[in-house]
Amino acid sequence: MYLLDTHSFLWFLWDDPKLSARARRAIQEDTPCYVSMCSLWEISIKVSLNKLTLPGPYRPYIPQQLQINQFNILPIEFRHTARQSLLPRYHGDPFDRMLIAQSIEENLILISRDAKFAPYGIPLLW
């Protein structure tokens, strides 16, 4: 099972060539893919600050894309926040640190090109 980093999620939706062929194939497999509520929060913040433009309004665009692509939403739970609080500070971005914590707690392979994830020893795919 996979957890998509925010950029992986968006690049997949947009058929962006920055998404590696290996990552695209993995997402298209019949393996469950999760998008963290943390990523959805990050996207909504960037949209509200005009740092990110979506092809349509956040609502209904994001829910439609989640449904069309059969992506599951991974909620943020207390155990995720507890794990995040114990992580070493290899990576400072709070959204990415939450994805790392969720990957560990849920035993998910994180699809990301972010090299700062490697020191955490989590399973990565790119």
MOPAC internal coordinates of N, CA, C and O (Angstrom, degrees):
PM7 1SCF
backbone

  N    0.0000 0     0.00 0     0.00 0    0    0    0
  C    1.4467 1     0.00 0     0.00 0    1    0    0
  C    1.5317 1   108.35 1     0.00 0    2    1    0
  O    1.2310 1   121.66 1   -31.91 1    3    2    1
  N    1.3214 1   114.42 1   148.09 1    3    2    1
  C    1.4556 1   120.62 1  -173.09 1    5    3    2
  C    1.5235 1   112.31 1  -119.86 1    6    5    3
  O    1.2310 1   121.80 1   -32.14 1    7    6    5
  N    1.3305 1   114.16 1   147.86 1    7    6    5
  C    1.4524 1   122.55 1   170.21 1    9    7    6
  C    1.5171 1   106.62 1  -116.36 1   10    9    7
  O    1.2310 1   120.33 1   -56.38 1   11   10    9
  N    1.3179 1   116.98 1   123.62 1   11   10    9
  C    1.4586 1   120.95 1  -178.04 1   13   11   10
  C    1.5180 1   110.93 1   -89.22 1   14   13   11
  O    1.2310 1   121.05 1   -52.44 1   15   14   13
  N    1.3251 1   115.59 1   127.56 1   15   14   13
  C    1.4574 1   120.09 1   170.38 1   17   15   14
  C    1.5299 1   106.63 1   -64.50 1   18   17   15
  O    1.2310 1   120.04 1   -20.94 1   19   18   17
  N    1.3048 1   117.52 1   159.06 1   19   18   17
  C    1.4655 1   121.92 1  -176.47 1   21   19   18
  C    1.5263 1   111.37 1   -55.62 1   22   21   19
  O    1.2310 1   120.24 1   133.76 1   23   22   21
  N    1.3358 1   117.14 1   -46.24 1   23   22   21
  C    1.4665 1   119.03 1  -179.25 1   25   23   22
  C    1.5237 1   111.31 1   -65.82 1   26   25   23
  O    1.2310 1   119.74 1   143.60 1   27   26   25
  N    1.3245 1   118.10 1   -36.40 1   27   26   25
  C    1.4681 1   121.06 1   178.65 1   29   27   26
  C    1.5195 1   110.98 1   -63.97 1   30   29   27
  O    1.2310 1   120.69 1   137.95 1   31   30   29
  N    1.3097 1   116.29 1   -42.05 1   31   30   29
  C    1.4619 1   121.90 1   177.82 1   33   31   30
  C    1.5265 1   110.56 1   -59.92 1   34   33   31
  O    1.2310 1   120.50 1   127.87 1   35   34   33
  N    1.3286 1   116.65 1   -52.13 1   35   34   33
  C    1.4640 1   120.27 1  -177.58 1   37   35   34
  C    1.5259 1   111.79 1   -66.96 1   38   37   35
  O    1.2310 1   120.22 1   137.51 1   39   38   37
  N    1.3167 1   117.18 1   -42.49 1   39   38   37
  C    1.4688 1   119.43 1  -179.21 1   41   39   38
  C    1.5203 1   111.08 1   -64.70 1   42   41   39
  O    1.2310 1   120.26 1   145.79 1   43   42   41
  N    1.3201 1   117.11 1   -34.21 1   43   42   41
  C    1.4617 1   119.42 1   176.36 1   45   43   42
  C    1.5259 1   109.97 1   -65.43 1   46   45   43
  O    1.2310 1   120.59 1   132.89 1   47   46   45
  N    1.3304 1   116.48 1   -47.11 1   47   46   45
  C    1.4649 1   120.34 1   179.94 1   49   47   46
  C    1.5183 1   111.50 1   -58.42 1   50   49   47
  O    1.2310 1   120.66 1   141.89 1   51   50   49
  N    1.3156 1   116.34 1   -38.11 1   51   50   49
  C    1.4624 1   121.45 1  -173.43 1   53   51   50
  C    1.5241 1   112.64 1   -93.83 1   54   53   51
  O    1.2310 1   120.26 1  -175.83 1   55   54   53
  N    1.3270 1   117.12 1     4.17 1   55   54   53
  C    1.4611 1   121.54 1  -177.85 1   57   55   54
  C    1.5260 1   110.53 1    52.22 1   58   57   55
  O    1.2310 1   121.20 1  -138.50 1   59   58   57
  N    1.3089 1   115.32 1    41.50 1   59   58   57
  C    1.4607 1   122.65 1  -176.74 1   61   59   58
  C    1.5303 1   110.03 1   -77.33 1   62   61   59
  O    1.2310 1   119.83 1   -49.78 1   63   62   61
  N    1.3318 1   117.94 1   130.22 1   63   62   61
  C    1.4672 1   120.43 1  -179.90 1   65   63   62
  C    1.5313 1   113.83 1   -65.51 1   66   65   63
  O    1.2310 1   119.75 1   168.78 1   67   66   65
  N    1.3312 1   118.09 1   -11.22 1   67   66   65
  C    1.4703 1   119.76 1   176.17 1   69   67   66
  C    1.5296 1   111.75 1   -68.16 1   70   69   67
  O    1.2310 1   120.25 1   158.29 1   71   70   69
  N    1.3399 1   117.14 1   -21.71 1   71   70   69
  C    1.4666 1   120.67 1   176.37 1   73   71   70
  C    1.5275 1   107.54 1   -75.13 1   74   73   71
  O    1.2310 1   120.33 1   -54.23 1   75   74   73
  N    1.3176 1   116.97 1   125.77 1   75   74   73
  C    1.4664 1   119.87 1  -177.58 1   77   75   74
  C    1.5229 1   110.70 1   -63.12 1   78   77   75
  O    1.2310 1   121.24 1   -27.02 1   79   78   77
  N    1.3165 1   115.22 1   152.98 1   79   78   77
  C    1.4701 1   120.49 1   178.58 1   81   79   78
  C    1.5297 1   110.22 1   -61.63 1   82   81   79
  O    1.2310 1   120.61 1   141.77 1   83   82   81
  N    1.3153 1   116.44 1   -38.23 1   83   82   81
  C    1.4711 1   120.53 1   179.13 1   85   83   82
  C    1.5300 1   110.93 1   -63.35 1   86   85   83
  O    1.2310 1   120.43 1   136.71 1   87   86   85
  N    1.3326 1   116.78 1   -43.29 1   87   86   85
  C    1.4661 1   120.56 1   178.81 1   89   87   86
  C    1.5251 1   110.27 1   -65.17 1   90   89   87
  O    1.2310 1   120.25 1   137.11 1   91   90   89
  N    1.3297 1   117.13 1   -42.89 1   91   90   89
  C    1.4631 1   120.92 1   179.97 1   93   91   90
  C    1.5341 1   110.61 1   -60.59 1   94   93   91
  O    1.2310 1   120.64 1   135.23 1   95   94   93
  N    1.3307 1   116.39 1   -44.77 1   95   94   93
  C    1.4713 1   119.83 1   178.88 1   97   95   94
  C    1.5238 1   111.03 1   -61.19 1   98   97   95
  O    1.2310 1   120.49 1   137.39 1   99   98   97
  N    1.3292 1   116.68 1   -42.61 1   99   98   97
  C    1.4691 1   120.42 1  -179.46 1  101   99   98
  C    1.5289 1   111.04 1   -62.21 1  102  101   99
  O    1.2310 1   120.87 1   137.53 1  103  102  101
  N    1.3146 1   115.94 1   -42.47 1  103  102  101
  C    1.4715 1   120.02 1  -179.69 1  105  103  102
  C    1.5145 1   110.73 1   -66.12 1  106  105  103
  O    1.2310 1   120.19 1   146.52 1  107  106  105
  N    1.3218 1   117.24 1   -33.48 1  107  106  105
  C    1.4606 1   121.46 1  -178.13 1  109  107  106
  C    1.5244 1   112.95 1   -81.44 1  110  109  107
  O    1.2310 1   120.12 1   168.55 1  111  110  109
  N    1.3226 1   117.38 1   -11.45 1  111  110  109
  C    1.4651 1   121.01 1   177.85 1  113  111  110
  C    1.5212 1   109.97 1   -62.41 1  114  113  111
  O    1.2310 1   121.54 1    -6.41 1  115  114  113
  N    1.3026 1   114.66 1   173.59 1  115  114  113
  C    1.4651 1   120.28 1   178.70 1  117  115  114
  C    1.5334 1   110.62 1   -89.05 1  118  117  115
  O    1.2310 1   120.75 1  -150.39 1  119  118  117
  N    1.3258 1   116.17 1    29.61 1  119  118  117
  C    1.4580 1   122.95 1   179.56 1  121  119  118
  C    1.5307 1   108.38 1   -99.79 1  122  121  119
  O    1.2310 1   119.58 1   -44.30 1  123  122  121
  N    1.3323 1   118.41 1   135.70 1  123  122  121
  C    1.4693 1   119.27 1  -179.89 1  125  123  122
  C    1.5265 1   112.45 1   -57.97 1  126  125  123
  O    1.2310 1   121.26 1   -43.08 1  127  126  125
  N    1.3339 1   115.19 1   136.92 1  127  126  125
  C    1.4535 1   122.70 1   175.99 1  129  127  126
  C    1.5189 1   109.34 1  -118.27 1  130  129  127
  O    1.2310 1   121.26 1   -42.79 1  131  130  129
  N    1.3207 1   115.20 1   137.21 1  131  130  129
  C    1.4492 1   121.73 1   179.89 1  133  131  130
  C    1.5204 1   110.53 1  -115.12 1  134  133  131
  O    1.2310 1   121.66 1   -35.25 1  135  134  133
  N    1.3193 1   114.43 1   144.75 1  135  134  133
  C    1.4541 1   122.80 1   171.11 1  137  135  134
  C    1.5219 1   105.37 1  -119.38 1  138  137  135
  O    1.2310 1   120.78 1   -56.05 1  139  138  137
  N    1.3025 1   116.11 1   123.95 1  139  138  137
  C    1.4610 1   120.75 1  -177.56 1  141  139  138
  C    1.5311 1   111.20 1   -71.92 1  142  141  139
  O    1.2310 1   121.38 1   -35.26 1  143  142  141
  N    1.3065 1   114.96 1   144.74 1  143  142  141
  C    1.4612 1   120.07 1   171.87 1  145  143  142
  C    1.5283 1   108.98 1   -58.28 1  146  145  143
  O    1.2310 1   120.64 1   152.91 1  147  146  145
  N    1.3095 1   116.38 1   -27.09 1  147  146  145
  C    1.4634 1   121.58 1   176.52 1  149  147  146
  C    1.5290 1   110.38 1   -61.58 1  150  149  147
  O    1.2310 1   119.93 1   136.84 1  151  150  149
  N    1.3266 1   117.74 1   -43.16 1  151  150  149
  C    1.4704 1   121.41 1   178.26 1  153  151  150
  C    1.5204 1   110.87 1   -66.51 1  154  153  151
  O    1.2310 1   120.56 1   140.47 1  155  154  153
  N    1.3250 1   116.54 1   -39.53 1  155  154  153
  C    1.4631 1   119.80 1   178.92 1  157  155  154
  C    1.5242 1   110.32 1   -65.08 1  158  157  155
  O    1.2310 1   120.63 1   142.73 1  159  158  157
  N    1.3134 1   116.40 1   -37.27 1  159  158  157
  C    1.4663 1   121.53 1   176.67 1  161  159  158
  C    1.5366 1   109.54 1   -65.14 1  162  161  159
  O    1.2310 1   120.59 1   134.41 1  163  162  161
  N    1.3415 1   116.47 1   -45.59 1  163  162  161
  C    1.4601 1   120.65 1   179.12 1  165  163  162
  C    1.5309 1   110.90 1   -59.45 1  166  165  163
  O    1.2310 1   120.30 1   135.40 1  167  166  165
  N    1.3195 1   117.04 1   -44.60 1  167  166  165
  C    1.4607 1   120.81 1   179.38 1  169  167  166
  C    1.5196 1   110.59 1   -61.88 1  170  169  167
  O    1.2310 1   120.35 1   135.13 1  171  170  169
  N    1.3309 1   116.94 1   -44.87 1  171  170  169
  C    1.4678 1   119.58 1  -178.80 1  173  171  170
  C    1.5229 1   111.68 1   -63.35 1  174  173  171
  O    1.2310 1   120.19 1   142.71 1  175  174  173
  N    1.3158 1   117.24 1   -37.29 1  175  174  173
  C    1.4664 1   120.81 1   177.44 1  177  175  174
  C    1.5217 1   110.10 1   -64.62 1  178  177  175
  O    1.2310 1   120.34 1   132.62 1  179  178  177
  N    1.3256 1   116.96 1   -47.38 1  179  178  177
  C    1.4666 1   120.26 1  -179.13 1  181  179  178
  C    1.5249 1   111.89 1   -63.98 1  182  181  179
  O    1.2310 1   120.44 1   142.96 1  183  182  181
  N    1.3258 1   116.76 1   -37.04 1  183  182  181
  C    1.4689 1   119.93 1   176.41 1  185  183  182
  C    1.5253 1   109.68 1   -64.06 1  186  185  183
  O    1.2310 1   120.31 1   134.82 1  187  186  185
  N    1.3343 1   117.02 1   -45.18 1  187  186  185
  C    1.4662 1   120.24 1  -177.65 1  189  187  186
  C    1.5244 1   112.63 1   -65.92 1  190  189  187
  O    1.2310 1   120.21 1   154.16 1  191  190  189
  N    1.3333 1   117.20 1   -25.84 1  191  190  189
  C    1.4625 1   122.19 1   179.04 1  193  191  190
  C    1.5345 1   112.22 1   -93.21 1  194  193  191
  O    1.2310 1   120.78 1  -175.44 1  195  194  193
  N    1.3273 1   116.10 1     4.56 1  195  194  193
  C    1.4768 1   122.13 1  -176.99 1  197  195  194
  C    1.5257 1   112.81 1    60.10 1  198  197  195
  O    1.2310 1   120.60 1  -149.51 1  199  198  197
  N    1.3320 1   116.47 1    30.49 1  199  198  197
  C    1.4658 1   121.40 1   175.47 1  201  199  198
  C    1.5224 1   111.13 1   -96.57 1  202  201  199
  O    1.2310 1   120.79 1   172.98 1  203  202  201
  N    1.3322 1   116.10 1    -7.02 1  203  202  201
  C    1.4528 1   121.93 1  -179.84 1  205  203  202
  C    1.5212 1   107.71 1  -147.61 1  206  205  203
  O    1.2310 1   121.23 1   -45.49 1  207  206  205
  N    1.3306 1   115.24 1   134.51 1  207  206  205
  C    1.4560 1   121.01 1   176.84 1  209  207  206
  C    1.5164 1   108.61 1  -116.34 1  210  209  207
  O    1.2310 1   120.91 1   -53.69 1  211  210  209
  N    1.3054 1   115.87 1   126.31 1  211  210  209
  C    1.4601 1   121.76 1   176.63 1  213  211  210
  C    1.5232 1   109.62 1   -95.82 1  214  213  211
  O    1.2310 1   119.71 1   -19.05 1  215  214  213
  N    1.3355 1   118.15 1   160.95 1  215  214  213
  C    1.4627 1   120.99 1   178.21 1  217  215  214
  C    1.5344 1   113.67 1   -64.83 1  218  217  215
  O    1.2310 1   120.46 1   166.90 1  219  218  217
  N    1.3096 1   116.72 1   -13.10 1  219  218  217
  C    1.4604 1   122.19 1   178.00 1  221  219  218
  C    1.5146 1   108.70 1  -156.03 1  222  221  219
  O    1.2310 1   120.00 1    -1.54 1  223  222  221
  N    1.3378 1   117.60 1   178.46 1  223  222  221
  C    1.4649 1   120.17 1   177.45 1  225  223  222
  C    1.5382 1   111.23 1   -58.04 1  226  225  223
  O    1.2310 1   121.43 1   -36.80 1  227  226  225
  N    1.3338 1   114.88 1   143.20 1  227  226  225
  C    1.4789 1   120.35 1  -179.89 1  229  227  226
  C    1.5268 1   110.12 1   -45.00 1  230  229  227
  O    1.2310 1   121.52 1   130.75 1  231  230  229
  N    1.3177 1   114.70 1   -49.25 1  231  230  229
  C    1.4546 1   120.02 1   173.28 1  233  231  230
  C    1.5044 1   105.56 1  -108.82 1  234  233  231
  O    1.2310 1   117.56 1   -66.55 1  235  234  233
  N    1.2802 1   122.25 1   113.45 1  235  234  233
  C    1.4658 1   129.47 1    27.74 1  237  235  234
  C    1.5361 1   115.39 1  -104.66 1  238  237  235
  O    1.2310 1   119.32 1  -178.25 1  239  238  237
  N    1.3410 1   118.89 1     1.75 1  239  238  237
  C    1.4678 1   120.72 1  -171.74 1  241  239  238
  C    1.5315 1   112.71 1   -56.38 1  242  241  239
  O    1.2310 1   120.05 1   126.54 1  243  242  241
  N    1.3274 1   117.51 1   -53.46 1  243  242  241
  C    1.4652 1   120.33 1  -175.20 1  245  243  242
  C    1.5375 1   111.44 1   -63.28 1  246  245  243
  O    1.2310 1   118.59 1   129.80 1  247  246  245
  N    1.3338 1   120.29 1   -50.20 1  247  246  245
  C    1.4754 1   118.31 1   178.35 1  249  247  246
  C    1.5286 1   113.15 1   -58.79 1  250  249  247
  O    1.2310 1   120.26 1   142.37 1  251  250  249
  N    1.3291 1   117.11 1   -37.63 1  251  250  249
  C    1.4669 1   120.14 1   178.43 1  253  251  250
  C    1.5236 1   110.46 1   -63.24 1  254  253  251
  O    1.2310 1   120.42 1   135.36 1  255  254  253
  N    1.3181 1   116.81 1   -44.64 1  255  254  253
  C    1.4638 1   120.25 1  -178.50 1  257  255  254
  C    1.5309 1   111.78 1   -66.53 1  258  257  255
  O    1.2310 1   120.69 1   142.10 1  259  258  257
  N    1.3161 1   116.29 1   -37.90 1  259  258  257
  C    1.4630 1   119.34 1   176.59 1  261  259  258
  C    1.5260 1   109.95 1   -60.79 1  262  261  259
  O    1.2310 1   120.69 1   136.27 1  263  262  261
  N    1.3087 1   116.29 1   -43.73 1  263  262  261
  C    1.4640 1   120.87 1  -178.73 1  265  263  262
  C    1.5325 1   111.43 1   -70.00 1  266  265  263
  O    1.2310 1   120.25 1   131.85 1  267  266  265
  N    1.3187 1   117.14 1   -48.15 1  267  266  265
  C    1.4704 1   121.12 1  -178.87 1  269  267  266
  C    1.5244 1   111.15 1   -56.64 1  270  269  267
  O    1.2310 1   120.60 1   138.29 1  271  270  269
  N    1.3184 1   116.46 1   -41.71 1  271  270  269
  C    1.4641 1   121.44 1  -176.40 1  273  271  270
  C    1.5230 1   113.57 1   -92.16 1  274  273  271
  O    1.2310 1   120.82 1  -177.79 1  275  274  273
  N    1.3117 1   116.04 1     2.21 1  275  274  273
  C    1.4740 1   123.01 1   178.34 1  277  275  274
  C    1.5286 1   111.97 1    56.06 1  278  277  275
  O    1.2310 1   121.19 1  -139.50 1  279  278  277
  N    1.3474 1   115.32 1    40.50 1  279  278  277
  C    1.4501 1   120.67 1   174.74 1  281  279  278
  C    1.5201 1   108.95 1   -86.27 1  282  281  279
  O    1.2310 1   120.99 1   -39.13 1  283  282  281
  N    1.3153 1   115.72 1   140.87 1  283  282  281
  C    1.4540 1   122.57 1   176.99 1  285  283  282
  C    1.5228 1   109.46 1   -93.12 1  286  285  283
  O    1.2310 1   120.44 1   -36.21 1  287  286  285
  N    1.3169 1   116.77 1   143.79 1  287  286  285
  C    1.4580 1   120.75 1   174.29 1  289  287  286
  C    1.5262 1   108.54 1   -88.46 1  290  289  287
  O    1.2310 1   121.10 1   -50.87 1  291  290  289
  N    1.3188 1   115.50 1   129.13 1  291  290  289
  C    1.4627 1   121.27 1   175.90 1  293  291  290
  C    1.5227 1   107.69 1   -99.60 1  294  293  291
  O    1.2310 1   120.27 1   -69.72 1  295  294  293
  N    1.3427 1   117.08 1   110.28 1  295  294  293
  C    1.4648 1   118.97 1   179.49 1  297  295  294
  C    1.5312 1   110.83 1   -70.07 1  298  297  295
  O    1.2310 1   121.23 1   -18.54 1  299  298  297
  N    1.3109 1   115.26 1   161.46 1  299  298  297
  C    1.4597 1   120.48 1   174.24 1  301  299  298
  C    1.5240 1   106.89 1   -91.01 1  302  301  299
  O    1.2310 1   121.17 1   -58.35 1  303  302  301
  N    1.3263 1   115.37 1   121.65 1  303  302  301
  C    1.4586 1   121.09 1  -178.74 1  305  303  302
  C    1.5243 1   110.09 1  -113.30 1  306  305  303
  O    1.2310 1   121.09 1   -15.07 1  307  306  305
  N    1.3316 1   115.51 1   164.93 1  307  306  305
  C    1.4567 1   120.26 1  -178.54 1  309  307  306
  C    1.5243 1   111.84 1   -55.06 1  310  309  307
  O    1.2310 1   120.29 1   137.35 1  311  310  309
  N    1.3262 1   117.05 1   -42.65 1  311  310  309
  C    1.4722 1   119.48 1  -178.67 1  313  311  310
  C    1.5263 1   111.75 1   -62.62 1  314  313  311
  O    1.2310 1   120.09 1   151.20 1  315  314  313
  N    1.3311 1   117.44 1   -28.80 1  315  314  313
  C    1.4670 1   120.50 1   175.89 1  317  315  314
  C    1.5296 1   110.13 1   -68.75 1  318  317  315
  O    1.2310 1   120.93 1   136.81 1  319  318  317
  N    1.3245 1   115.82 1   -43.19 1  319  318  317
  C    1.4645 1   119.07 1  -179.88 1  321  319  318
  C    1.5268 1   110.35 1   -68.25 1  322  321  319
  O    1.2310 1   120.54 1   143.52 1  323  322  321
  N    1.3288 1   116.58 1   -36.48 1  323  322  321
  C    1.4672 1   120.27 1   177.80 1  325  323  322
  C    1.5260 1   110.42 1   -64.00 1  326  325  323
  O    1.2310 1   120.43 1   136.66 1  327  326  325
  N    1.3277 1   116.78 1   -43.34 1  327  326  325
  C    1.4699 1   120.64 1   178.92 1  329  327  326
  C    1.5272 1   110.02 1   -64.51 1  330  329  327
  O    1.2310 1   120.67 1   137.85 1  331  330  329
  N    1.3316 1   116.33 1   -42.15 1  331  330  329
  C    1.4631 1   120.35 1  -179.37 1  333  331  330
  C    1.5255 1   110.43 1   -59.93 1  334  333  331
  O    1.2310 1   120.45 1   143.45 1  335  334  333
  N    1.3198 1   116.74 1   -36.55 1  335  334  333
  C    1.4658 1   120.27 1  -178.36 1  337  335  334
  C    1.5268 1   112.31 1   -67.19 1  338  337  335
  O    1.2310 1   120.01 1   161.04 1  339  338  337
  N    1.3320 1   117.59 1   -18.96 1  339  338  337
  C    1.4593 1   122.27 1  -178.38 1  341  339  338
  C    1.5247 1   113.87 1   -97.62 1  342  341  339
  O    1.2310 1   120.33 1   172.63 1  343  342  341
  N    1.3247 1   116.98 1    -7.37 1  343  342  341
  C    1.4619 1   120.07 1  -176.38 1  345  343  342
  C    1.5262 1   112.13 1   -69.43 1  346  345  343
  O    1.2310 1   120.62 1   -40.15 1  347  346  345
  N    1.3375 1   116.41 1   139.85 1  347  346  345
  C    1.4611 1   118.76 1   171.62 1  349  347  346
  C    1.5270 1   109.73 1   -62.84 1  350  349  347
  O    1.2310 1   119.97 1   -20.92 1  351  350  349
  N    1.3251 1   117.67 1   159.08 1  351  350  349
  C    1.4609 1   122.31 1  -174.16 1  353  351  350
  C    1.5377 1   113.19 1   -88.48 1  354  353  351
  O    1.2310 1   120.13 1  -136.34 1  355  354  353
  N    1.3295 1   117.36 1    43.66 1  355  354  353
  C    1.4607 1   119.31 1   175.51 1  357  355  354
  C    1.5240 1   110.60 1   -66.12 1  358  357  355
  O    1.2310 1   120.98 1   148.59 1  359  358  357
  N    1.3016 1   115.73 1   -31.41 1  359  358  357
  C    1.4660 1   121.92 1  -177.17 1  361  359  358
  C    1.5286 1   107.34 1  -126.31 1  362  361  359
  O    1.2310 1   120.06 1   -49.21 1  363  362  361
  N    1.3257 1   117.50 1   130.79 1  363  362  361
  C    1.4564 1   120.66 1  -175.60 1  365  363  362
  C    1.5200 1   115.20 1   -96.18 1  366  365  363
  O    1.2310 1   119.63 1   163.42 1  367  366  365
  N    1.3328 1   118.31 1   -16.58 1  367  366  365
  C    1.4576 1   120.68 1  -176.55 1  369  367  366
  C    1.5262 1   110.16 1   -70.38 1  370  369  367
  O    1.2310 1   119.59 1   -58.69 1  371  370  369
  N    1.3358 1   118.39 1   121.31 1  371  370  369
  C    1.4701 1   120.32 1  -175.94 1  373  371  370
  C    1.5345 1   113.56 1   -64.07 1  374  373  371
  O    1.2310 1   119.96 1   147.03 1  375  374  373
  N    1.3213 1   117.69 1   -32.97 1  375  374  373
  C    1.4646 1   119.75 1   178.29 1  377  375  374
  C    1.5329 1   109.85 1   -67.62 1  378  377  375
  O    1.2310 1   120.58 1   135.20 1  379  378  377
  N    1.3121 1   116.50 1   -44.80 1  379  378  377
  C    1.4575 1   119.78 1   179.70 1  381  379  378
  C    1.5212 1   111.74 1   -67.53 1  382  381  379
  O    1.2310 1   120.37 1   143.20 1  383  382  381
  N    1.3044 1   116.90 1   -36.80 1  383  382  381
  C    1.4723 1   119.70 1   177.27 1  385  383  382
  C    1.5264 1   110.81 1   -62.84 1  386  385  383
  O    1.2310 1   120.31 1   143.89 1  387  386  385
  N    1.3280 1   117.01 1   -36.11 1  387  386  385
  C    1.4573 1   119.30 1   177.21 1  389  387  386
  C    1.5283 1   110.62 1   -67.80 1  390  389  387
  O    1.2310 1   120.12 1   140.10 1  391  390  389
  N    1.3285 1   117.38 1   -39.90 1  391  390  389
  C    1.4699 1   119.89 1   177.55 1  393  391  390
  C    1.5290 1   110.55 1   -61.95 1  394  393  391
  O    1.2310 1   120.27 1   140.84 1  395  394  393
  N    1.3137 1   117.09 1   -39.16 1  395  394  393
  C    1.4613 1   121.18 1   177.00 1  397  395  394
  C    1.5262 1   109.87 1   -62.02 1  398  397  395
  O    1.2310 1   120.54 1   132.05 1  399  398  397
  N    1.3168 1   116.58 1   -47.95 1  399  398  397
  C    1.4629 1   121.07 1   179.49 1  401  399  398
  C    1.5293 1   111.14 1   -60.28 1  402  401  399
  O    1.2310 1   120.49 1   137.03 1  403  402  401
  N    1.3193 1   116.66 1   -42.97 1  403  402  401
  C    1.4623 1   119.86 1   179.51 1  405  403  402
  C    1.5213 1   111.22 1   -66.70 1  406  405  403
  O    1.2310 1   120.27 1   141.34 1  407  406  405
  N    1.3134 1   117.09 1   -38.66 1  407  406  405
  C    1.4625 1   120.47 1   177.60 1  409  407  406
  C    1.5297 1   110.39 1   -59.96 1  410  409  407
  O    1.2310 1   120.92 1   136.68 1  411  410  409
  N    1.3246 1   115.84 1   -43.32 1  411  410  409
  C    1.4698 1   120.51 1   179.64 1  413  411  410
  C    1.5294 1   110.26 1   -66.26 1  414  413  411
  O    1.2310 1   120.24 1   128.16 1  415  414  413
  N    1.3097 1   117.15 1   -51.84 1  415  414  413
  C    1.4691 1   121.58 1  -174.94 1  417  415  414
  C    1.5281 1   113.16 1   -65.78 1  418  417  415
  O    1.2310 1   120.55 1   146.56 1  419  418  417
  N    1.3210 1   116.54 1   -33.44 1  419  418  417
  C    1.4698 1   120.39 1  -176.55 1  421  419  418
  C    1.5256 1   112.89 1   -99.24 1  422  421  419
  O    1.2310 1   120.85 1   178.31 1  423  422  421
  N    1.3433 1   115.98 1    -1.69 1  423  422  421
  C    1.4653 1   121.17 1  -178.61 1  425  423  422
  C    1.5320 1   110.94 1    55.77 1  426  425  423
  O    1.2310 1   121.28 1  -128.16 1  427  426  425
  N    1.3352 1   115.15 1    51.84 1  427  426  425
  C    1.4590 1   122.17 1  -178.77 1  429  427  426
  C    1.5202 1   110.21 1  -110.47 1  430  429  427
  O    1.2310 1   120.65 1   -33.07 1  431  430  429
  N    1.3178 1   116.35 1   146.93 1  431  430  429
  C    1.4603 1   122.31 1   173.48 1  433  431  430
  C    1.5235 1   106.80 1   -82.65 1  434  433  431
  O    1.2310 1   120.49 1   -55.06 1  435  434  433
  N    1.3073 1   116.68 1   124.94 1  435  434  433
  C    1.4626 1   121.41 1  -178.15 1  437  435  434
  C    1.5307 1   109.54 1   -89.86 1  438  437  435
  O    1.2310 1   120.99 1   -56.65 1  439  438  437
  N    1.3249 1   115.71 1   123.35 1  439  438  437
  C    1.4659 1   120.97 1   176.91 1  441  439  438
  C    1.5190 1   107.58 1   -93.14 1  442  441  439
  O    1.2310 1   121.70 1   -73.60 1  443  442  441
  N    1.3490 1   114.34 1   106.40 1  443  442  441
  C    1.4586 1   120.52 1  -175.81 1  445  443  442
  C    1.5194 1   110.36 1  -159.35 1  446  445  443
  O    1.2310 1   121.19 1   -29.91 1  447  446  445
  N    1.3332 1   115.33 1   150.09 1  447  446  445
  C    1.4652 1   119.15 1   173.70 1  449  447  446
  C    1.5301 1   111.49 1   -99.84 1  450  449  447
  O    1.2310 1   120.09 1  -174.60 1  451  450  449
  N    1.3194 1   117.44 1     5.40 1  451  450  449
  C    1.4564 1   122.53 1  -177.19 1  453  451  450
  C    1.5267 1   110.68 1   -72.66 1  454  453  451
  O    1.2310 1   120.43 1   -70.55 1  455  454  453
  N    1.3199 1   116.78 1   109.45 1  455  454  453
  C    1.4650 1   122.46 1  -178.02 1  457  455  454
  C    1.5286 1   112.61 1   -66.03 1  458  457  455
  O    1.2310 1   120.05 1   160.23 1  459  458  457
  N    1.3334 1   117.51 1   -19.77 1  459  458  457
  C    1.4683 1   120.53 1  -179.01 1  461  459  458
  C    1.5278 1   112.37 1   -71.20 1  462  461  459
  O    1.2310 1   119.69 1   170.59 1  463  462  461
  N    1.3407 1   118.20 1    -9.41 1  463  462  461
  C    1.4675 1   121.20 1   179.14 1  465  463  462
  C    1.5288 1   111.85 1   -79.35 1  466  465  463
  O    1.2310 1   120.17 1   153.65 1  467  466  465
  N    1.3233 1   117.28 1   -26.35 1  467  466  465
  C    1.4610 1   122.14 1  -173.00 1  469  467  466
  C    1.5322 1   114.46 1   -53.77 1  470  469  467
  O    1.2310 1   118.45 1   136.56 1  471  470  469
  N    1.3471 1   120.57 1   -43.44 1  471  470  469
  C    1.4635 1   119.67 1  -177.66 1  473  471  470
  C    1.5332 1   114.36 1   -60.81 1  474  473  471
  O    1.2310 1   119.96 1   164.62 1  475  474  473
  N    1.3133 1   117.68 1   -15.38 1  475  474  473
  C    1.4610 1   120.20 1  -179.37 1  477  475  474
  C    1.5217 1   112.77 1   -81.88 1  478  477  475
  O    1.2310 1   120.26 1   169.44 1  479  478  477
  N    1.3273 1   117.10 1   -10.56 1  479  478  477
  C    1.4623 1   120.24 1   176.68 1  481  479  478
  C    1.5161 1   114.04 1    71.35 1  482  481  479
  O    1.2310 1   120.31 1  -161.31 1  483  482  481
  N    1.3095 1   117.01 1    18.69 1  483  482  481
  C    1.4681 1   119.84 1   178.76 1  485  483  482
  C    1.5240 1   109.04 1   -83.12 1  486  485  483
  O    1.2310 1   119.81 1   -25.00 1  487  486  485
  N    1.3296 1   117.97 1   155.00 1  487  486  485
  C    1.4613 1   119.51 1   176.79 1  489  487  486
  C    1.5300 1   109.97 1   -70.27 1  490  489  487
  O    1.2310 1   120.69 1   -55.61 1  491  490  489
  N    1.3274 1   116.28 1   124.39 1  491  490  489
  C    1.4474 1   122.79 1  -178.58 1  493  491  490
  C    1.5237 1   109.71 1  -120.09 1  494  493  491
  O    1.2310 1   121.40 1   -29.90 1  495  494  493
  N    1.3084 1   114.93 1   150.10 1  495  494  493
  C    1.4560 1   120.59 1   175.02 1  497  495  494
  C    1.5151 1   107.54 1  -133.88 1  498  497  495
  O    1.2310 1   121.12 1   -50.50 1  499  498  497
  N    1.3022 1   115.47 1   129.50 1  499  498  497
  C    1.4612 1   121.28 1   172.38 1  501  499  498
  C    1.5072 1   107.88 1  -151.68 1  502  501  499
  O    1.2310 1   120.10 1   180.00 1  503  502  501

